[in-house]
């Protein structure tokens, strides 16, 4: 009997380890014929909802679309009031996809606001990640209160057991356990199908009090229809119920916009349009390449940045002087010397964890949840948007890169044998970081 149990445990461990740690890439970018357009977003979401889908089935391309406005807002003390103001103005629906939503002041404010909106008849749907939001632990009273008031909540069960259906009961055990080890790291708000917010910040106090330095981006225009479709597909993938007719979630946009923009994703199992689009941007940058990222450990990505600097691109990289992940810091510092020798500038931001995930390559901007590590590039659920606009690139320089670099000090290669050995060691383990 013990032998059978041991074999079953070993088989489970092998399958889960492969599911968690494997790196798979499929051709995912650029979007081809058949990609989901803004005009076809509602039909795509309805078709998806009828297909008995799994969470990873959202790994499909979104076509280039348009935005009317793209507004980056750094610091939680700036973006949280604006996000809450949009929610306060909601008339029909508030949809939130959130990795980290905790029980502090900001989380409680958002919870109370949603309770008010539901009393007004506004529909609320939420997708949470179990690892980031702890809905079975300290935040359970908060999310149970929302569910009892009418919010429909589903959970990505990063740790076993994986159960599907509405929180808190979770009526269906998922025998595939396909959530396990696959964190849903996305942060997305869609309000009334007309406004989207996307960026790196969770609903947590350290984003509001300045301990974590992040940027959230407010987007309007036709691309919001695609963001709405992606949310509804993800909600349905966790067995969340949806009405047959989704038309009320896809209103005509007040201003469809003219800024070219597209949704990027990382979806476990190999759909990696974010990874492939970002690498392409780096490879084809001509004049400037600005990067802000907290966990920059992917060697291939770093080597592409080195190559860009060597061919004359002005490269600026903003990282934390001291972050919340010393292992990732060490792995990146292993490459300081090569980057600086190639001509890249490394700027270390003081007194806060740099948590924003931003890229400006010439006049193209990428913003969202994608870290430059193996988890975000290949294994987690991630979302970003890519926009081609000189004006938007200038706005990111004005509001983010310019002020942040002015506050930062130039990074220098680590000295001393001990530091070099430490950095070398963690760089060798970048696959796991």
Secondary structure, 3 states (H helix, E strand, C coil): CHHHHHHHHHHHHHHHHHHHHCCCCECCCCCCCCCECCCCHHHHHHHHHCCCCCHHHHCCCECCEEECEEEEEECHHHHHHHHHHHHHCCCCEEEEEECCECCCHHHHHHHHHHHHHHHCCCEEEEEEEHHHHCCCCCCHHHHHHHHHCCCEEEEECCCCCCEECCCCCCCEECCCCCCCCCCECCEEEEECCCEEEEECCCECHHHHCCCEECEEEEEECCHHHHHHHHHHHHHHHCCCCCCCCCHHHCCCCCCCCCEEEEEEEEECCCECHHHHHHHHHHHHCCCEEEEECCCECCHHHHHHHHHHHHCCCEEEEEEECCCCCHHHHHHHHCCHHHHHHHCCEEEEECCCEECCCEEEECCEEEEECCCECHHHHHHCEEEEEEEECHHHHHHHHHHHHHHHHHHCEECCCCCCHHHHHHHHHHHHCHHHC
